[in-house]
Amino acid sequence: MFCRLHFQSGKNEIRSLECTGRQIRLPRKTIPAGVASVDFTPDLFEVESGSAGFFLIPSILNDGHAAQTFFRKRQDCECIFEKSNMPVFAMSRGNSATLAIVTGMPLDYVLVAGVRKGVYYLYPRFILDGEIPPEDLEIRLLDVPGGSYSEIAAAYRKFQLDRGACTLLRDRIRHYPVIGEALRGPEVRIRMAWKPVPPPVLEQTPENEPPIHVAVSFERACEIVEEFHRQGIENAEFCLVGWNKSGHDGRFPDLFPVEPLLGGEEGLRKLIKKARSYGYLISAHANLLDSYTIASRWRREDMLKNPDGTPVKSDCWSGGQSYLLCPEAAHRRFAEQDCRDIASLGFRGTHYLDVMSIATPRKCYDPHHPLSRREAGEWRGKTLSLAREILGSSGSEGSLDFCIGDLDYVLYTIFYLNPPMPEICDEFIPFWHLVYHGIVHYNTFCDTVNSAIKKDRNLWLLNVEWGGRPLAYYYAKFLSVGANWMGDEDLGCATRDELVSGIVEIKREFEEYKTIRDLQLEVILEHRKLERDVALVTYETGTRLLINRSQKEYSFESILVPPMSFHRF
């Protein structure tokens, strides 16, 4: 087997790869400076057009759908998938498959898939940018009996569990009971306060800080909790977004003092006490990646650095221009104190650390805390693990699996419900969900946020089909300009009628969820399409769900399943 080295100078070079059993490696010591990229085993996954089987692409976008590429006749084309939520790819031959796991430099490659002159190909391209890599380039191959995507998912799940990268939820809840409690009901996020987004002031100070909009005070949130209890929703977890100084994304890494416009610390403690008195979990939203210069704790030396030493800028949110904290510096300076301060307020639940698992870790070039991508990811994992230890459970935004063992909950596993299908791909599949259901719990799509109040019943059924847990979000919409990525149908509580009617719909969805919530602790063995809008999902104990998202009744094994419904048997 061979690889192609592409130098920054424009020169190309062919190298042989070391093969030991089912491991293929290019040692770092053999790679000189000046290599822009390495095409790794471009001859390994090649197959003629018209053959049985498919390629498996784990993620067509960052935090996106997995897809199958069938070897049908098609025009020559090539697609480069820049970010994979799992370091894997696979080729099925119909009745057997080979799974490739990128074990060396797993965060530093793109996946290249294409067809040329009737031959399909699939391989990783490691991006080195002229630097000598910190570790060997390496993939490990696993032979998978059977050729389905469910069987490929099972092989990767076993690999992850066997090496201790993660553990099953049912084992974890023995030590962290909060996780098991959270699974019993919906996640209910309440966005309480924020400043304008996009921000009118990029570098904010206490003197020029834009006004804070209060949507839900602590007193009003108490009324939400009270109504949940009155309507008989026994289990729920409330997560407060924007409880901190200046609201959501207001002054990170600062959290304190608790925002006075919401009712201050006294009002927050009253809310927490009320939620816990009814047996509800209640947790805090925080952020240890984005930071703003308005924060009293902002220090240039804690920032992630570019090669030229300048702080790495990220997006612009309520606090203005955000700068990325180095995850090592953030962990050492803030993580433990923040978690203990939050715990001292009385919070008990899934502590939410924004962005941690949705953005690929970046290198840090600060000489005082230099990090490779892998090391940066490990520090994020340490912070999530610490949150679990102190507060009972940890959660974040997306489905990147570099810290999967430190993560209990994912806000949404897939960002776009219906993205354009790449030219080289044919069908979307729930591959991540087959791997990780029963290891983490999650809401499936941005679009399935607030499915209880949305007119499209298909959204809730998709969440059920792909193993999700209900998610309600008060004031999911907060942008002044731009698309609302969690949908335009929003949950609010501005009036008593709006508050009550929204919870009526959450209760209806909760009652359906109660019939299947025990399955959150089980692995999914198989997902199989019976028709375009009908799927059969089989869990490890033999329980099956038939999800009928079509507009007609569906008959299966003498069972009649009404349209737009699911049946457990």
C-alpha positions in Angstrom: 0.0 0.0 0.0 1.2 3.5 -0.7 0.5 7.2 0.0 1.0 10.4 -1.9 2.9 13.3 -0.2 1.9 16.7 -1.6 4.5 19.3 -0.8 3.9 23.0 -0.4 6.4 23.6 -3.2 4.1 21.7 -5.6 6.3 18.5 -5.6 4.5 15.2 -5.2 6.1 12.0 -3.9 4.9 8.4 -3.5 5.8 6.5 -0.3 5.2 2.9 0.8 3.2 2.4 4.0 4.0 0.1 6.9 1.5 -2.7 7.3 1.3 -4.6 10.5 -1.6 -7.0 10.6 -4.6 -4.8 10.0 -2.8 -1.5 10.9 -1.4 0.8 8.2 1.0 3.5 9.2 3.2 6.3 8.0 5.7 7.1 10.8 5.9 10.8 11.7 9.7 10.6 11.6 9.6 9.8 7.9 7.6 13.0 7.1 9.7 16.1 6.4 8.7 19.6 7.0 6.9 21.3 4.1 4.3 18.6 3.3 1.0 20.2 2.7 -1.1 17.0 2.8 -0.9 13.2 2.5 -3.3 11.1 0.5 -3.4 7.9 2.6 -4.1 4.5 1.0 -5.9 5.9 -2.1 -5.9 2.4 -3.5 -7.4 0.6 -0.5 -11.1 1.3 -1.1 -11.5 1.0 -4.8 -14.4 -0.7 -6.5 -15.8 -0.9 -10.0 -19.0 0.8 -10.9 -21.9 -1.6 -10.8 -20.6 -3.7 -7.9 -22.7 -4.6 -5.0 -22.3 -2.7 -1.7 -21.7 0.9 -0.8 -19.3 3.4 0.8 -20.2 4.7 4.2 -19.5 8.4 4.8 -19.9 9.2 8.6 -20.7 12.9 8.2 -21.3 15.0 5.1 -20.9 18.2 7.1 -19.6 19.1 10.5 -22.2 17.6 12.8 -24.1 16.3 9.8 -25.8 13.3 8.3 -24.1 10.0 7.6 -24.6 8.8 4.0 -24.3 5.8 1.8 -22.7 5.9 -1.7 -24.0 3.0 -3.9 -21.7 1.9 -6.7 -24.2 2.7 -9.4 -23.2 4.2 -12.8 -22.8 7.9 -12.5 -20.8 10.8 -14.0 -17.2 11.3 -12.8 -17.2 13.4 -9.7 -15.3 13.9 -6.4 -16.4 15.3 -3.0 -14.3 16.3 -0.1 -15.8 15.9 3.3 -13.9 18.3 5.5 -15.2 17.2 9.0 -16.2 13.8 10.2 -18.1 13.4 13.5 -16.4 10.0 13.9 -12.9 9.0 12.6 -14.2 6.2 10.5 -15.2 5.3 7.0 -16.2 1.9 5.4 -16.8 -0.1 2.3 -19.5 -2.8 2.2 -19.4 -5.5 -0.5 -23.0 -6.5 0.2 -22.4 -9.5 2.5 -19.2 -8.3 4.2 -17.6 -5.0 4.9 -14.3 -3.3 6.0 -14.4 -0.6 8.5 -11.4 1.8 8.6 -10.8 3.7 11.9 -8.4 6.6 11.8 -6.3 6.0 14.9 -3.4 8.3 14.2 -4.1 12.1 13.7 -7.9 11.4 13.9 -8.8 15.1 13.8 -6.5 16.2 11.1 -7.8 14.8 7.9 -10.5 15.2 5.3 -12.3 12.3 3.5 -12.1 12.1 -0.2 -14.8 10.2 -2.2 -15.2 10.0 -5.9 -15.7 8.1 -9.1 -13.4 8.3 -12.1 -13.7 6.3 -15.3 -16.0 3.8 -13.7 -13.9 3.2 -10.5 -15.1 4.4 -7.1 -12.5 5.4 -4.4 -12.5 6.6 -0.8 -9.6 7.6 1.3 -8.4 10.1 4.0 -6.2 13.1 3.2 -4.3 14.2 6.2 -3.8 18.0 6.3 -0.3 18.9 7.6 0.1 22.5 6.4 3.9 22.1 6.2 4.2 21.0 9.8 5.7 17.7 11.0 2.8 15.8 12.6 2.9 15.1 16.3 2.1 11.5 15.8 2.1 8.8 13.1 -0.5 8.8 10.4 -2.4 5.5 11.0 -5.6 3.6 10.2 -6.8 0.3 11.6 -9.0 -2.0 9.6 -11.8 -4.2 11.0 -13.5 -6.9 9.0 -17.3 -6.8 9.5 -19.4 -10.0 8.8 -22.5 -8.9 7.0 -22.6 -5.8 5.0 -25.3 -3.5 6.5 -24.7 -0.1 8.0 -26.1 -1.4 11.3 -23.5 -4.1 11.4 -20.7 -1.6 10.6 -22.0 0.6 13.4 -22.0 -2.4 15.8 -18.3 -3.0 15.0 -17.3 0.5 15.7 -19.4 0.6 18.9 -17.6 -2.6 20.1 -14.2 -1.1 19.3 -15.0 2.0 21.3 -16.4 0.1 24.3 -13.6 -2.5 24.3 -10.8 0.1 24.4 -12.6 2.1 27.1 -13.4 5.2 25.1 -16.9 5.2 26.5 -19.3 3.2 28.7 -22.9 2.2 28.4 -25.5 4.5 30.0 -26.9 1.6 32.1 -23.5 1.1 33.7 -22.8 4.8 34.2 -26.1 5.6 36.0 -25.0 3.4 38.9 -22.3 6.0 39.7 -24.1 9.0 38.3 -27.8 8.7 39.0 -28.5 12.2 37.6 -28.0 10.7 34.1 -30.8 8.1 34.7 -33.1 10.7 36.1 -32.6 13.0 33.1 -33.6 10.2 30.7 -37.1 10.0 32.2 -38.5 13.2 30.9 -37.9 16.1 28.4 -35.0 18.5 28.5 -36.5 22.0 29.0 -34.2 24.8 28.1 -35.2 28.4 29.1 -33.4 31.2 27.4 -33.7 34.0 30.0 -31.8 37.0 28.8 -29.5 38.1 26.0 -28.1 41.2 24.2 -28.6 41.8 20.5 -27.2 39.3 18.0 -25.5 40.3 15.7 -23.9 42.6 18.2 -23.8 46.3 17.5 -20.6 46.6 19.5 -17.8 44.1 18.9 -15.3 45.1 21.7 -17.7 45.8 24.6 -17.0 47.5 27.9 -19.3 48.1 30.9 -19.8 51.6 29.5 -20.7 50.7 25.9 -22.4 47.3 26.6 -25.7 47.0 24.6 -29.0 46.7 26.5 -29.9 43.3 27.9 -33.3 41.9 26.8 -35.1 39.9 29.6 -37.4 37.2 28.2 -37.9 35.1 31.3 -37.1 36.3 34.8 -36.4 33.9 37.7 -39.9 34.6 39.0 -41.5 33.8 35.6 -39.4 30.6 35.4 -40.9 29.6 38.8 -44.3 29.9 37.2 -43.2 27.6 34.3 -42.0 25.0 36.9 -45.2 25.3 38.8 -47.3 24.7 35.7 -45.3 21.6 34.7 -46.1 20.2 38.1 -49.7 21.3 37.9 -50.2 19.5 34.6 -48.7 16.3 35.9 -45.4 16.2 34.1 -43.5 14.1 36.7 -40.1 14.2 35.1 -38.3 17.1 33.4 -34.9 18.7 33.5 -34.7 22.5 33.3 -31.6 24.1 31.9 -31.2 27.8 32.4 -29.6 29.6 29.5 -28.5 33.2 30.2 -28.8 33.2 33.9 -25.3 34.6 34.2 -24.1 38.2 34.1 -25.3 40.0 31.0 -27.3 36.9 29.8 -26.6 34.3 27.2 -23.1 34.7 25.7 -22.9 38.0 27.6 -19.5 38.1 29.4 -18.0 34.6 29.2 -15.8 33.4 30.8 -17.4 35.5 33.6 -20.6 33.9 35.1 -21.0 36.0 38.2 -22.7 37.9 39.6 -26.0 36.3 38.7 -27.8 38.7 36.3 -29.6 41.3 38.5 -32.2 42.0 35.9 -33.5 38.4 36.2 -33.8 38.7 40.0 -30.2 38.1 41.1 -28.8 35.3 43.2 -31.8 35.4 45.6 -34.2 34.9 42.8 -32.1 32.1 41.2 -31.9 30.2 44.5 -35.6 30.4 44.9 -36.2 29.0 41.4 -33.7 26.2 42.0 -35.3 25.3 45.3 -38.8 25.2 43.7 -37.7 22.9 40.9 -36.0 20.5 43.2 -38.9 20.5 45.6 -41.0 18.9 42.8 -38.3 16.4 42.0 -37.1 18.1 38.8 -33.5 18.4 37.8 -32.2 21.9 37.1 -28.9 22.8 35.5 -26.9 25.7 34.2 -25.7 26.6 30.7 -22.1 27.8 30.6 -19.3 28.2 28.2 -15.5 27.6 28.5 -14.5 28.0 24.9 -15.9 31.4 23.7 -14.8 34.5 25.6 -15.2 38.3 25.4 -13.0 41.2 26.3 -15.7 42.7 28.4 -15.2 39.9 30.9 -13.2 40.7 34.1 -11.5 37.3 33.8 -10.5 37.8 30.2 -6.7 37.5 29.7 -4.8 37.4 26.5 -2.5 34.7 27.8 -5.4 32.3 28.2 -6.5 32.6 24.6 -6.0 30.0 21.8 -3.1 31.3 19.6 -2.6 31.4 15.9 0.9 30.5 14.6 1.7 34.3 14.6 0.8 34.5 18.3 -2.4 36.4 17.9 -5.6 35.2 19.7 -7.9 33.1 17.6 -11.2 34.9 16.8 -14.4 33.0 16.6 -18.0 34.2 15.8 -19.7 37.4 17.0 -22.5 36.8 19.6 -24.1 38.8 22.4 -20.8 39.7 24.0 -19.4 41.0 20.8 -16.3 39.5 19.1 -15.6 36.2 20.7 -12.1 34.8 21.2 -11.4 31.1 21.7 -10.0 30.1 25.1 -7.2 27.5 25.0 -8.9 24.4 26.5 -6.0 23.7 28.7 -5.8 27.2 30.1 -9.6 27.3 30.5 -9.6 24.0 32.4 -6.7 24.9 34.7 -8.0 28.5 35.4 -11.8 28.2 35.5 -13.3 24.7 35.3 -13.2 23.5 38.8 -14.1 26.8 40.5 -16.9 27.4 38.1 -18.4 24.0 38.7 -18.2 24.3 42.4 -19.6 27.8 42.4 -22.5 26.6 40.3 -23.1 23.6 42.5 -23.1 25.8 45.6 -26.2 27.6 44.2 -28.1 24.3 44.4 -28.0 23.2 40.8 -28.4 19.4 40.2 -28.5 18.1 36.7 -26.8 17.9 33.3 -24.3 20.7 33.4 -24.2 22.1 29.8 -20.9 23.4 28.4 -21.6 25.1 25.1 -19.8 24.2 21.8 -17.5 21.6 23.3 -18.6 18.7 21.0 -19.8 20.5 17.9 -16.6 22.4 16.9 -13.4 20.5 15.9 -10.6 21.2 18.4 -8.0 23.6 17.1 -4.3 23.6 17.6 -2.9 26.1 20.1 0.5 27.8 19.2 1.0 29.6 22.5 4.4 28.5 23.8 3.1 28.3 27.3 0.3 25.9 26.5 0.9 24.5 23.0 -1.6 21.8 21.9 -2.2 19.5 19.0 -5.8 19.0 18.0 -5.9 15.7 19.8 -4.5 17.3 23.0 -7.0 20.2 22.7 -9.8 17.6 22.5 -8.5 15.8 25.5 -8.6 19.0 27.6 -12.2 19.6 26.6 -12.9 16.0 27.7 -11.3 16.7 31.1 -13.6 19.7 31.6 -16.7 17.7 30.7 -15.6 14.9 33.0 -15.1 17.3 35.8 -18.6 18.8 35.3 -20.0 15.2 35.6 -18.1 14.5 38.8 -19.2 17.8 40.5 -22.7 18.3 39.1 -23.8 14.8 38.2 -23.8 14.8 34.4 -22.3 16.7 31.4 -23.8 17.8 28.1 -22.8 19.8 25.1 -24.0 20.8 21.6 -22.9 18.4 18.9 -21.9 14.8 18.0 -18.1 14.9 17.4 -16.9 11.8 19.3 -13.4 12.8 20.3 -14.6 13.2 23.9 -17.5 10.7 23.8 -16.6 9.1 27.1 -16.8 12.4 29.0 -20.2 13.4 27.6 -23.7 12.2 28.6 -26.1 14.4 26.6 -26.0 16.0 23.1 -28.3 18.9 22.4 -28.6 18.0 18.7 -26.7 15.3 16.9 -27.4 16.6 13.4 -27.6 20.3 12.5 -29.5 20.3 9.2 -32.5 18.1 8.7 -32.6 18.3 4.9 -29.2 19.5 3.6 -28.4 19.1 -0.2 -27.4 15.5 -0.9 -23.7 15.5 -2.1 -23.2 14.5 -5.7 -21.4 11.3 -4.6 -23.9 10.2 -2.0 -27.3 8.6 -2.3 -29.1 8.1 1.0 -28.9 9.5 4.6 -28.7 6.9 7.4 -28.6 7.2 11.3 -25.1 5.8 11.6 -24.0 7.8 14.7 -27.2 6.9 16.4 -26.6 3.2 15.8 -23.2 3.5 17.3 -23.9 5.7 20.3 -27.6 5.1 21.4 -27.4 3.6 24.9 -24.0 5.4 25.4 -25.2 9.0 25.3 -28.7 10.4 25.2 -29.7 13.2 22.7 -32.1 15.2 20.7 -31.6 14.2 17.1 -32.0 17.4 14.9 -32.1 21.1 15.4 -35.5 20.8 13.7 -36.8 18.4 16.4 -36.2 21.1 19.1 -39.8 22.1 20.2 -41.3 19.2 18.2 -44.2 19.2 20.7 -45.5 22.6 19.5 -44.6 22.3 15.8 -47.2 21.4 13.3 -45.1 18.8 11.5 -45.7 15.6 13.4 -42.9 14.0 11.2 -40.3 15.8 13.4 -41.3 14.0 16.6 -41.5 10.7 14.7 -38.0 11.2 13.3 -36.7 11.8 16.8 -38.3 8.6 17.9 -37.0 6.6 14.9 -33.4 7.8 15.5 -33.6 7.3 19.3 -33.9 10.8 20.6 -35.3 12.3 23.8 -37.8 15.2 23.7 -36.4 18.8 23.9 -38.5 21.9 24.6 -36.8 25.3 24.3 -38.3 28.6 25.5 -37.1 31.4 23.2 -35.0 29.2 20.9 -35.2 32.1 18.6 -33.0 35.0 19.7 -31.2 36.4 16.6 -32.0 39.9 15.4 -31.0 39.0 11.9 -30.5 35.6 10.2 -31.9 32.1 10.2 -33.3 30.5 13.3 -31.5 27.2 13.2 -33.9 25.5 15.7 -37.0 26.6 13.6 -39.4 29.5 13.5 -42.2 27.8 15.7 -41.0 28.9 19.2 -42.0 28.2 22.7 -42.8 31.3 24.8 -44.4 32.3 28.1 -45.1 36.0 27.6 -48.7 35.5 28.7 -50.5 33.0 31.0 -52.3 31.5 28.0 -49.1 31.0 26.1 -47.4 29.4 29.1 -50.2 27.0 29.8 -50.9 26.0 26.2 -47.3 25.3 25.4 -47.0 22.9 28.4 -50.2 21.1 27.4 -48.4 20.1 24.2 -45.2 19.2 26.1 -47.3 17.0 28.3 -48.9 15.2 25.3 -45.4 14.5 23.9 -44.2 13.4 27.3 -46.9 10.8 27.6 -45.9 9.3 24.3 -42.2 9.3 25.3 -43.0 7.5 28.6 -44.0 4.4 26.6 -40.5 4.1 25.1 -38.1 5.9 27.6 -36.8 2.7 29.0 -35.2 2.1 25.6 -32.8 5.0 26.2 -30.7 2.5 28.1 -30.5 0.0 25.3 -28.2 -0.3 22.3 -29.9 -0.2 18.8 -29.1 -3.4 16.9 -30.7 -2.5 13.6 -32.3 0.2 11.7 -34.1 -0.9 8.5 -36.1 1.0 6.0 -39.3 -0.9 5.0 -40.5 1.9 2.8 -39.4 5.5 2.2 -41.3 6.7 5.3 -41.5 3.5 7.3 -38.7 2.1 9.4 -38.2 -0.8 11.7 -35.8 -0.3 14.7 -34.7 -3.3 16.7 -33.2 -2.9 20.2 -30.8 -5.3 21.9 -33.5 -7.0 24.2 -35.6 -7.7 21.1 -38.0 -4.8 21.5 -38.9 -3.4 18.1 -40.4 0.0 17.1 -42.2 0.4 13.8 -42.3 4.0 12.9 -44.8 4.9 10.2 -44.2 8.5 8.9 -46.3 8.0 5.9 -49.9 9.2 5.3 -51.3 5.7 5.0 -51.9 2.8 7.3 -49.0 0.2 7.3 -49.4 -3.5 7.8 -46.5 -5.5 9.3 -46.7 -9.0 10.7 -50.5 -8.7 11.1 -50.0 -5.4 13.0 -51.8 -2.3 11.5 -49.9 0.8 12.3 -51.9 4.1 11.7 -50.3 6.8 9.6 -48.0 9.2 11.4 -47.5 7.0 14.4 -45.3 4.4 15.9 -45.9 1.0 17.4 -43.8 -0.9 20.0 -43.8 -4.7 20.1 
